[in-house]
Amino acid sequence: MCQNCTEGAETKTEQGDRRSGSTQIRTQEQKSSNPKRAILEETKKQKPSIAIENTATSNNNSYSPCKKQIFILSGQSNMAGRGGVDQTRHRWDGVVPLECQPHPSILRLSAKLNWEPAHEPLHADIDTNKTCGVGPGMSFANAVRERVGLVPCAVGGTAIKEWARGEHLYEDMVRRAKASVAVDGGAEIRALLWYQGESDTSTEDDAAAYKRNMERLIHNVREDLCLPDLPIIQVALASGDEKYLEKVREAQLSINIPNVVCVDAKGLQLQDDNLHLTTEAQVQLGSMLAEAYLSNFGTTL
């Protein structure tokens, strides 16, 4: 255990006391009875999408995340964002919904570990081997703002074994998470948002090992960040190989660890490839993640 773990445990005690096990939040097919949520969903239907030009650039940490609330975004392609991406031409349409618009209080940690204004696509310099589009991160951040720092870490096409301790993806995620708070002592990692598992639905062995591997990842990331009660919000799959999709979903929904919440993406609209979420679905997922965070771990910042 690192020397800062005692301090991390003290700062997270209140959150840990609130959560004694995992919570499942189901949507789309199982609508919430929350009237505010209903109004929000209705409002979204009426909001148009507009295309904007992304002009934000790195400013060598001139955008200091002073007292920022940090959220790690990790997993594979549906967290990295493929909303609006033509999977044949590998081009993003550039359409950014109103819920995903940039805001001065929302920053992102670049691949070079500099804070900069956050904008879509959030993972453009992280998931570099694929074309990135709209993901859930910006709609999440706009729902919980202000003073939000996003740390993109997701990489498309990756299986959970590639996120094991010692593997490049895992170590890079931990390195980026630590760097996000090293810039300013007032910043705090508030949660890990995790959407991954499609690559584990193709074989029985991978699907059978998913729960064990995910539980190990949760333990490892909390230990390595010295945050034993770090909230983790994982997404139960909306898509994948039909052979073992339900087996992986069952594993995700059955994890019972304190401060772990599961948001169910089943029923969200998919693109023609029947794998990646549409832009509209990504906006909705971001709102679902924000609701999960605010109702379980905090209030608006």
ABEGO torsion letter per residue (X at the ends): XBAAAAAAAAAAAAAAAABABBBBBBBGABBBABAAAAAAAAAAAABBBBBBBBABBBAGGABBABGBBBBBBBEBAAAAEABGBBAAAGBBAGBBBAAABBBAABBBBBAAGBBBBBBOBAAAAABAABBBBBBAAAAAAAAAOBGBBBBBABBBGBBAAAABBGBAAAAAAAAAAAAAAAABAABBBABBBBBBGAAAAABAAAAAAAAAAAAAAAAAAAAAAGBAABBBBBBBBABEBAAAAAAAAAAAAABBBBGBBBBBABGBBBBAAGABBBAAAAAAAAAAAAAAAAAAABBBX
